């Protein structure tokens, strides 16, 4: 047998050794682990704050995770080209699990935030590399069906996350919200190493580490001042202005670096297409909206409406029900009316859902909150699906992966900035309200609202001031959400009309 025949036979054997169905299960477990993290932690946060204190640091629990996740996504993707998908995804999952274990042992909010940075650093590898693995092992004809399975992971995790989080908080402990990741991660690693066999071809790549560092510094400094501005530092103080200036300078440095990098972290050339520019900019806005709702809705339902963690979790679950329903409908709507009109309908639903939150009060009840979540879920499902179709129809095959990744990055960036921005608005407005109504109370006293036993010990007057203050500050957050929904709809109107489209 000739050497070339042996190579072909070896290649066929290598391909047969990869058990595609079992690898798919392992990949879905990894994605489920990362996807469930957002909703399950959001539901548990009131209990975590009630136990650890540090309400002022509430938003940093989300910001720290999202920051590392956002910045590392593109770097992990390039590392997987160099060293293969399996080892890089393995490293990401292991780092994620280490962070999860440490989060469960946190005894203060500062410790929890540090451990969430570790968790987010690992999470950045999960979604992009898991998706790449599916592209590697399945043919183009098979991918459409398999992508449906991957999409279902997000729907299932979004529905089960709040419910599981609520049950764990109410009947066990918030620590298990983080530790539930351990069996999922270990099962995924086992499946990857037993059933995925790669034939890695070494390629030379120039990873843009300097660009990644500049981006990390720019986002971190901006997030810090968005959270602390108006609270520890006045907006017009030299500290605030210095942070804004430093963030702007490092962002400018990032843009310049990307222009000369051979393989940039963010290829700005694709942004010359107007449809990509608008879709990505709108995704940034909707990313901020999404984190503003999902991070603080449980706090409103538990602290103001005095509902249980389970009920608070299900108000978020309704968003997760609306999202996959709208995504399914979007497939038909895109064919019948085009992506522009589909996006506009989604944008209108985002505005209606935001108005629901703005008008929500203690007497509205959790059903009102659930309806608002459902409407926002419908809007997100329609717009996100339409954006991906718009982007992928704008570029050729050789740029489709980069263009799609840029949209994922912008949504992640919106989540990262949104956690800081909305947290800053909440802290600022709550501090202002309490200083006017009862100077003896501070933001930290809100912790007592989130713990039923502590809440019952409060006098009617103190409870009323704290609940009204929380309502006032959260309404400020939801007004910001409404403003972003309106901006998103205005941006959508600028999506160019296609001659081959029905719009």
N, C-alpha and C positions, 0 to 999 in steps of 0.2 A: 504494500500500500504506500503510495507516494505521500510526501510530507503535506502537500496541499490537501489531499483527501483526508488525511488525519486531522488537519486543522478544521475542515468542514464538519467532520464527524464529531470532533470535540465541541464545536460550536453548537451543533444540534443537541448534543448531550447536555451542554450548559443550559440551553433553552428549555429542555425537558425537565431539568432539575428544579426549575422555578415553578412552584405550584401557585398558579395565578389566583385561583379562588381563595386559597388560604392567605396569600400575601394581601389580597384585597381586604380580607377580614382584619388582618394585622394593621393595615393602613387605616381602616375605618376606626379601629380601637384608638389608634394614636390621635386621629383627628377628633374623635369624640372626647378624648381626655382634654384636649386643648379647647374645644368648643364649649364644653359644659362649664369650664372654669369661670367664664364671665357671669353667667346667670346664677350659678350656685353661690358664688362669693357675694354677689349683689344682694341676694336674699339673706345671707348670713351676716352682712355687715352691721345691721343694728345690734344684733346680739354680741358681735365682736367688740363693737365700740362700748356697749354697756359693760362688758367684762374688763376690757383693757383701758377704757377711757380714751382721751385724746381725740375728741370729736373734730377739733380743728385740723387734724391730719387725715380726716376721712377720705378726701379725694386722692391723697397721695398713695393710698393702697391700690387704687386703680391706675394712677398715673405712672407709678414705678414699673408696674407690670407691662403696661402698654408701651411705655417708652422703649424698654429693652426689646420688646417684641417687634415694634415698628422698625427700629434701626437695624436689627440683625437679619431681617427677612431676606434682603437682597444679598447680603454677604454669605449667608448659609447656602443660598442657591448657587453662587459661584464656587464655593468650596466643594459642593457636591459634584460639580463638573470636574474638579481636580482629583478628588479622592473617592468618588463613588457615592451613591445615595445612601447605602446602608450604613457605613461608618459615621457619616455626618448626622443622619437622622438618629442613630443610636446615641451619639454624644448629646444631641439636643434633648432627647427623652430622658437620659440619665441626669442631666443638669436640671431639667424640669422636675424630676422626681425628688432630687436632693432639695430643691427649693420648696417643694410641697411638704416634705417631711419637716423641714425647719419652720415653715409657716405654722404648722400645727403646734409646734413647741414655743411659739412666740409668747412672751410675757409682757410685752409693751407694744404700742403702736409703732414706735421707731424700729423695734426689732422686726415687726411684721413687714414694714415697708422695705427694709434691707433684704429680707428673705424673698419678698415679691420681686425685687430686682433680679435675683438669681433665677427665680421661676420664669420670669419673662425672658431672660437671656436664653433659656432652653426652649421656650415656646416658639421663638422665632424660626426654629428649624422645622417645626411639625407640619404646618399646612403647605408651604411651598414645596418641600421635598416629598411629602406624601403624595401630592398631586403629580409631581414629576415622575415618581415611581410608576404610577398608573399609566402615564404617557409612554413610559419605557416598555412595559410588559404587555400592553394591549395594542391591537391594531387600530387604525383610524376608524374602522367600522364598529369596533367593540366599545370605543371610548364613550360614545354618546350615552349608551345604556349605563356604563359604569359611572360616568359623571353624575347620573341621576342618583345612584347609590350614595355617592359622596355628598351630594346636596342634601339627601335625606338625613345624614348625620347631624347637620346643623339644625334641621327642624326637630329631630328627636331630642337632641341635647338641650335645645332651647325650651322644649316643653317639659322634659323631665328634670332639668337643672333646678328651676325654682321649687318644684315639688319636693325633690330629694333634699335640697338645701333647707327648706322649711321643716321637713320631717326630722332631719338630723339635728337642727337647732332646737326644736321643741322637745324631742324625746331622747336625744343622746347628748351631743356637745358640738359646738362650732368647730372644734379641732378636726373632727372627722370630715368636714367639708373639704379640707386639703388632703387628708390621708386617703380619701376614696380614690384618688388618682393612682395610688401605688399599684393595686392589682391590675388596673387597666394598662398602665405603662409596662409592667412586667410581662403581661400577656402579649402585648404588641411587640416587645423586644424578642420574645421567644419565637413568635411567628415570623418575624423578619429574618432572624438568623437561621431558622430551620428551613424556611421555604423560599427565600429570595437569594438567588445566586447571580452575581454580577460579573461581567467580563469588562473590567474598567480599562479604558484606553486613556493613558495619561495625555493631558493637553496642557500647553503652556498658557497660563492666564495671569494677567496683572491685576490683582485684587486692589481696589481703590480704598485702602485702609485709611488714608489721610482724609478722603472725602467722608467716610463713615464717621471718623472722629469729629470732623467739623460739624456734621449734621447732628451728632449726639450732643455736642456742646451747645449748639444753637437752640435745639429743642429743649434741652434741660434748663438752660438759663431762662428761656421764655416761659416754660411751665412754672418755674420757681416764682417768678415775679407775678404771674397771673394768679397764683394761689395766695401768695403773701401780700401782694399789693392791696392797699386799702385796709390791711389788717395790721401787720407788723410794720409796714412801710406805707407812708402816704403816697398816692399815685404821682404827685408832683415832686417827691423828695429826690435827693441826689442818688439814693440807693436804687429807687425804681427806674429812674432815667438811665442810670449806669447799666442796669441789667438789660433794659430794652436796647440800648446802644450796642452792648456787647453781643446780644443775640443777633441784631441786625448785621453787625460786622462779620460774625462767624457764618451767618447765612450767605452773605455776599461772597465770603471766601469759599464756601461750599459750591456756589454757582460757578465761580471762576475755576475752581479745581475740576468740576465736572466737564467744563469746556475743553480742558487740556488732557484729561485722563483718557487712556486708550480704551478702558472698559469701565465707564463711569457707574457709580452706584445708581444714579438717576439720569438716564439719557434724555436730555431736554429736547433733542431734535424731533422726537415724535410729538412734542407739544405744539408744533407748528400747525398740526391738523386741528381745525377749530372744534370739531366734534369731540376729539380727545381732550382738548383743553377744557371745554365746558363740562364734559362728563366727569373729569377728574376734579375740577374745582367744585362741582356740585357734590361729588362724593366726599370731599373734605367737609363741606357744610353739613351733609346728612350724617357723617361720622360724629361730628360734634353733637348734633341733635340726639343721636342714638345713645351716646354715653350719658348725656344729661338726663335722659328719661330713665334708662335702666339703672343708673347708679343711685338715684335719689327717690324714685317712686316707692320702694319698700319703706324708706324712712318716713315718707308722708303717710302711708297706709298704717304703719305701726305706731308712729309717734303722735300723729294728729287724729287719725281715725280710730286708734287704739285697737287695731286688729292683730291677729296672731301672725307669726312669720309665714305660716302656710298660706293664709289668705293673701298676704303681701306677695308671696311667690306666685300665686295664680294670677294676680293682676298683671304681672310681667309675662306669664305664660300666654295670655291672650294675644300679645304682640307676636309671639312665636307661632301661634296658630294662623294669624293673618298673613304672615310673611310667606310661608310655603304655598298657601292657597293662591295668593296673588302671583307668585312666581310661576305657578302652573297655568293660571289664566293668561299671564303675560305672553306665553308661547303662542297662544291662539290670537291674542290681540295684536301682536307684532305682525302677524301675517295679514290680518284683516284691515288694520288701520295704520301700521307703521310704528317705528320706535319713538318718533317725536310725540305723537298724540298719546301713546301709551305712557310716556314719561310725564306728560302734562297732567294726565289723570292721576298718576301717582303723586305728583307734586301738590295737587289740590287736596288729596286725601291726607297728606302730611300736614297741611295747614288746618284742616278740620280737626284732626287728632290733636294738634297743638292747642287749638282753641278750647278743646275739652279739658286739657290740663290747666289752662289759665283760669278757667271758671270753676275748678274743683275746690270744694271746701270740706270741712270735717263732716258736715251733714250729708254730703253727696253720696257717701258710701263707696265700698270697694268696687261695686258694679260699674259706677261711673268711671273709675280709674281703669277698669278692665276694657271698657268700650274705647276709651282714648288710646290705650295700648294697641287694641285690635286695629283701629283705623291707621295708626302710625305703621303697624306691621304691614297692612295692605299697601300703603304708600311706598314703604321701603322695598317690598317685594317687586312692585311694578317698576320702580325707577332703577333698582340695581340690575335687574334682568335686562331692561332696555339699554342701559349704559354698556353692559358687556357686549350685547349684540351690535350696538353702534360702534364701539371701539374696534371690535374684531372685523367688522365689515369695512372699516376705513383703511386698514393696513393690510399688507400682503402677509403671506405665511411666515416669511423670514423675520418679521417684526411683531407678529401676533403675541408671542409669549412676553416680550418686553412691554408691549402696550397694555396687556392684561395685568401684568405685575405692577405697572405704575398705578393703575386704578386701585388695586389691593393696598398698595403702599399709602395712597392718599386717604383712603378710608381709615386705615390704621392710624395715620397721622392725625386725622380728625378726631378719632377716639382719644388719642394721647393728649392733644391740645384741649379737647373738650372736657376731659376729666379735671384738668387743672383750671380751665376757664370757669366751668360751672361751679367747681368747688370754691374758687375765689369769690364768685358772685354770692354764693350761699353764705360763706363766712362773713363777708363784708356786710351784707344786708341784715343778717342775724345779729351781729355785734352792734350795729347801729340801732336796731329795734330795741334790744335789751338795755342799751345804755340810756335810751329815752324813757322806757317804761319802768324799769327797775334796775338801777345801777348795781344793786347787790348781786344780781345774777350775771353769769358769764356763759359763753358758748358751751363750756364743759358741762353746765347744768342740764343741757339738752340730753346728755347721756341717760339721765334719770327717767326721761320720757320713754326711752326704748326698752326699759326693763319693767315689766308689769308690777313686780313687788315694790320697786322703788317709786314707781309712778303713783301707786296707791297711798304712799306716805306723804306725798306732796299736798299742800293745802290747795283748795279750789282756786284761790287767786294766783298762786305761783304756777300751778298747772296751766291755768288759762293764759298767763303771760307767755310761758314757754311754748305752748301749742300755737298761740297766735303769732309768736315770733317765728316759729318754724314754718307756719303757713305763709306768712309774709315773705320770708326769704326764699322759700321754694317757689312761690309765685313769680318772684324775680327771675329765678332760673327758667321757669316755663315761658315767661315773656321773651327771654333770650332764645329759647327753642322756637317759639313762634316767629320771631324775626328771621331766624335762619331758614325756617320753612318757606317764608315769603321770598327770601333771597334765592333759595333753591329753585322755586317756580319761575322767577324772573330769568335766571340763568338758563333754565330748560327752554324757554322761548327762543333763545339764541342758537339752539342746535340747528344746524343747516338742514334745509329740506333737500331730499334726494330726488332726482328725476325718476329713479326706479322704485321710489317708495310711494306708498299710498297717501302720504301726507302732502 
